[in-house]
Amino acid sequence: MHYKLLSFIVAIAVLGISCNDNSNDMVERGTASMQVSLIDDPAQYDAVLIDVQGLSYKIETDTSETAEDNKEGSWNTVDIEPRVYDILELNNGEEALLADTDIPEGELKEIRLILGDQNQVVIENDTLDLTIPSGSSSGLKLKVDADIEANESYKLTLDFDAAKSIHETGNGKFILKPVIRVFLEETDESEFGSISGVVSPDSISSVVYVIEPDDEDTVSTIPEADGSFLVTMLEADSYHVIAIPAEDSGFNAASKEGVVVVAGETTELDTLKFNQ
């Protein structure tokens, strides 16, 4: 189990018509609206700066008049404002809107997130460059493979695991190899729930982990200054929640088993109290 991880959420609302790289070959069809959110498992850094430069998606349609390459899926560019995000500031339910566009109905095959070269990590006030391998320069392709129906509204969440995405090389440099999971849900019928709570004393640095008993995966977050926390994008299930204080705090972990998560709802926990 990792001790220090940090979580963030970046949201991209996809609500308008996007610009298609092959727009002259497309025929008019129904559209749907979609929100795309990016969330992250926490990591032991002071800051993780991610340079978001572009976003596109590939959608496959079965419209007979559509050009052959569109049947197989073409890349559609979403108009966004390029900027650098400190993803560690987007935590416990905080979101940052990246785009606002519509997408045509069909099968959403992939999302492509394009990063610039201003990616950095801050460790003990030392700012270091994050190098992206040359093979990723064309963008990070993320599989979705889900049907999009016209006149519906969706939310696509990209779970960015900073702890697994940043690698230190032998010469003291850092490489960014993003590890991202994808979740798609209808916005008016969420398939996921959340867990909220408070740790006490709130003056103690800690990390809260949500663990599915039958799964090795964990979701984690760092509580706010007042001790409050919120863990989102959890499938309906029963979880084990454990809050681990800093090793030098002199306090023991606090936990709660059998925490039931219901889709579309937030489960509120009693205070998780650290004891010596």
FIDREN-167829 format. One line per 2 residues: number of its first residue (from 1); their letters; for each residue x, y, z of C-alpha. Coordinates in steps of 0.1 Angstrom, whole numbers. Example, Ala and Ser with C-alpha at 12.3 -4.5 7.8 and 13.67 -1.06 7.14 Angstrom:
2
1	AS	123,-45,78 | 137,-11,71
# end
This chain:
276
1	MH	0,0,0 | 13,34,-9
3	YK	15,59,20 | 14,93,4
5	LL	-8,98,-26 | -28,129,-37
7	SF	-60,132,-56 | -74,157,-80
9	IV	-104,162,-103 | -103,180,-136
11	AI	-137,181,-154 | -142,186,-191
13	AV	-178,192,-200 | -185,181,-235
15	LG	-217,199,-245 | -217,215,-282
17	IS	-207,203,-317 | -170,196,-320
19	CN	-148,204,-350 | -141,172,-370
21	DN	-107,166,-385 | -128,151,-415
23	SN	-157,175,-412 | -164,176,-450
25	DM	-171,138,-450 | -195,139,-421
27	VE	-233,139,-425 | -257,155,-401
29	RG	-268,132,-373 | -282,134,-338
31	TA	-259,146,-310 | -255,140,-273
33	SM	-240,161,-245 | -212,147,-224
35	QV	-191,158,-194 | -155,145,-191
37	SL	-139,146,-157 | -103,138,-148
39	ID	-95,126,-113 | -63,114,-97
41	DP	-49,92,-70 | -26,113,-47
43	AQ	12,113,-47 | 39,125,-24
45	YD	48,157,-42 | 42,194,-34
47	AV	27,200,-68 | 22,181,-101
49	LI	19,205,-130 | 2,191,-161
51	DV	2,210,-194 | -31,203,-212
53	QG	-29,214,-248 | -56,195,-266
55	LS	-85,171,-265 | -101,150,-292
57	YK	-122,119,-294 | -128,91,-320
59	IE	-164,81,-326 | -177,53,-349
61	TD	-211,58,-367 | -232,34,-387
63	TS	-247,61,-410 | -246,48,-445
65	ET	-239,82,-461 | -209,87,-438
67	AE	-174,84,-454 | -157,51,-450
69	DN	-130,65,-425 | -158,79,-404
71	KE	-175,45,-402 | -142,32,-387
73	GS	-140,62,-364 | -124,96,-370
75	WN	-107,120,-346 | -128,150,-337
77	TV	-110,180,-321 | -126,197,-291
79	DI	-119,234,-287 | -102,240,-253
81	EP	-81,267,-238 | -46,253,-233
83	RV	-33,258,-198 | -11,242,-170
85	YD	-30,227,-141 | -17,219,-107
87	IL	-37,188,-103 | -30,185,-66
89	EL	-52,216,-61 | -81,198,-77
91	NN	-90,175,-48 | -120,162,-28
93	GE	-146,169,-55 | -131,201,-69
95	EA	-133,203,-107 | -119,225,-135
97	LL	-139,229,-167 | -118,223,-198
99	AD	-143,222,-227 | -179,226,-237
101	TD	-191,208,-268 | -216,183,-284
103	IP	-206,149,-299 | -225,129,-325
105	EG	-243,97,-317 | -224,65,-323
107	EL	-198,43,-305 | -173,64,-286
109	KE	-140,45,-292 | -112,66,-277
111	IR	-103,99,-260 | -70,115,-269
113	LI	-55,139,-243 | -26,160,-257
115	LG	-1,173,-233 | 25,201,-239
117	DQ	61,203,-227 | 55,223,-195
119	NQ	49,194,-172 | 67,196,-139
121	VV	68,181,-104 | 76,201,-72
123	IE	94,182,-44 | 105,201,-13
125	ND	102,234,-32 | 124,221,-60
127	TL	107,223,-94 | 118,195,-118
129	DL	108,189,-154 | 86,159,-162
131	TI	97,144,-195 | 71,126,-217
133	PS	85,97,-238 | 86,105,-275
135	GS	60,79,-283 | 34,99,-263
137	SS	40,132,-281 | 10,126,-304
139	GL	-14,123,-274 | -25,98,-248
141	KL	-51,75,-263 | -76,62,-238
143	KV	-101,34,-247 | -138,40,-240
145	DA	-158,17,-264 | -192,28,-253
147	DI	-224,37,-271 | -235,74,-272
149	EA	-272,80,-279 | -287,112,-293
151	NE	-303,137,-269 | -287,121,-239
153	SY	-262,136,-215 | -231,118,-203
155	KL	-201,123,-180 | -168,107,-189
157	TL	-143,106,-160 | -106,101,-165
159	DF	-89,88,-134 | -53,100,-135
161	DA	-30,81,-111 | -1,105,-103
163	AK	16,80,-80 | 19,54,-108
165	SI	24,80,-136 | 56,97,-124
167	HE	89,77,-125 | 123,88,-112
169	TG	152,77,-134 | 186,67,-122
171	NG	201,101,-130 | 176,120,-108
173	KF	153,130,-137 | 115,123,-138
175	IL	95,108,-166 | 57,112,-170
177	KP	40,80,-182 | 3,87,-175
179	VI	-18,59,-160 | -54,68,-166
181	RV	-86,49,-161 | -119,58,-179
183	FL	-154,58,-165 | -185,67,-185
185	EE	-220,74,-171 | -253,91,-179
187	TD	-254,124,-160 | -291,119,-150
189	ES	-285,83,-139 | -251,80,-122
191	EF	-236,45,-119 | -212,57,-92
193	GS	-214,69,-57 | -192,88,-32
195	IS	-179,86,4 | -175,117,25
197	GV	-162,121,60 | -139,139,85
199	VS	-106,129,102 | -97,141,136
201	PD	-75,157,148 | -75,177,115
203	SI	-40,191,124 | -24,157,116
205	SS	-13,150,80 | -30,119,67
207	VV	-42,100,36 | -76,83,34
209	YV	-79,51,14 | -110,34,1
211	IE	-105,-3,-5 | -128,-28,-22
213	PD	-123,-60,-2 | -123,-83,-32
215	DE	-101,-60,-53 | -65,-49,-50
217	DT	-73,-14,-64 | -75,15,-39
219	VS	-88,50,-43 | -72,76,-20
221	TI	-73,113,-11 | -57,138,13
223	PE	-82,155,36 | -87,193,35
225	AD	-73,216,62 | -105,211,83
227	GS	-102,173,80 | -130,168,55
229	FL	-126,145,26 | -146,132,-4
231	VT	-139,102,-25 | -158,100,-58
233	ML	-163,76,-87 | -169,45,-66
235	EA	-190,16,-80 | -219,5,-59
237	DS	-203,-20,-34 | -191,-24,2
239	YH	-158,-8,10 | -132,-6,38
241	VI	-121,30,46 | -89,36,64
243	AI	-72,69,73 | -35,67,78
245	PA	-17,95,97 | 19,106,90
247	ED	44,82,105 | 59,108,128
249	SG	26,119,142 | 25,93,170
251	FN	-11,84,161 | -26,52,149
253	AA	-47,46,118 | -85,49,120
255	SK	-108,27,99 | -143,17,91
257	EG	-154,-15,74 | -185,-24,55
259	VV	-191,11,41 | -219,7,16
261	VV	-219,29,-15 | -251,33,-35
263	AG	-250,46,-71 | -259,83,-74
265	ET	-256,89,-36 | -229,101,-11
267	TE	-223,79,20 | -215,101,50
269	LD	-192,85,76 | -189,92,113
271	TL	-156,110,122 | -125,89,118
273	KF	-106,96,150 | -69,90,153
275	NQ	-58,75,187 | -23,73,202
# end
